[in-house]
Amino acid sequence: MLTDRNALRQRLEKATDHLETPLAVVDLAAFDDNADQLSTRAAGKPIRVATKSVRCRKLLERVLARPGWRGVMAYTLAEAIWLVRAGVTDDALVAYPTVDRAALRELTGDERLAAAITIMVDHPSQLDLVDQVSAPGSRPAVRLCIELDASWKPAGSLHVGVRRSPVHSAVQAGALARTIAARPGFALVGMMSYEAHIAGVGDDPPGRAVRGRAIRIMQSRAFPELLDRRAAAVRAVREHADLEFVNGGGTGSIAATSADPAVTEVTAGSGLYGPTLFDAYRNWQPAPAAFFALSVVRRPAPRIATVLGGGWIASGPAETSRLPQPYLPEGLSFKGDEGPGEVQTPLLGEAAERLRPGDRVWFRHAKAGEMCEHVNELQLIDGSNTSPAPTYRGEGHAFLG
């Protein structure tokens, strides 16, 4: 492993020696291999790429050109519109409900966009908002997808999973589908459920064996319940609509979700970059493909090397798992009372003794696409060659504000 990391470090250094830090790179060999591994695990069901985990148009186009990948799951309607207009896709599912009136006006005023984009709903009030923007008789049909809450509720008020859709039961899903069917100007074409407590929670967290066992017990009970409930919900919705797709899963559950007969397609994105959160999964770990580099600027003491910047913290609960990981050279760690800082980050360890001002430290982000919010372009590494590719930020887009 040390030899492999040393070889990777040498290759990254050689490919980017002409560039200044901070910089972010994606190793295309690892990216492509991860894409193929995910496709194999999907066992013939198409994979919709989660754009928030990539945030680079060139890489979205790259993965969509590979076998087994079809369509995108965007995170805002404005992003979906941009991707369709840019020719990246003609099949965009917006993962979250939208209240963006300007984007809705653009969607309902363009036949091509209306045919290519599906928006998410979980309550009739979201239909009311669309009608306020554009009257049903004056627009093309707006394509809709119902989100079924995938969380596990084993007893009473106990809730395991993220807080997403209020539609949890088959009865609720059927009732919403019936409401949509009675509303002019809408076409219900899909259902989606994201099992975040399975796909997004690693079952083997490093150094936390008891927590790992608890997570595995939870997942072994929660997933069968979801399979039965999702199948019932799909049947209930199909009584009112001819569904084109039923979407589920994520990188962490892609094989299990693909095996669900009720599901017609799965979603993945983080597995393309292989961020550190996926080191905690037993069933499959993607190869690290995305890295960022910072330069050493001072040596405040023996066995301490300080890099400029470093506070590239991931979203989610404020805990150690959301911190970036100093990866190359191996053997570096954060100073406990400082951690990664916005301006400077002291790094400890034997490897720090060998670092000098101007040397680089390579990090892995805890999540995937969030790294792209810190840079205007990714350096795509193909062997020893490097080519720049703009991130969303580099193309002037801030789809989350």
Disulfide bonds with the S-S distance in Angstrom:
none
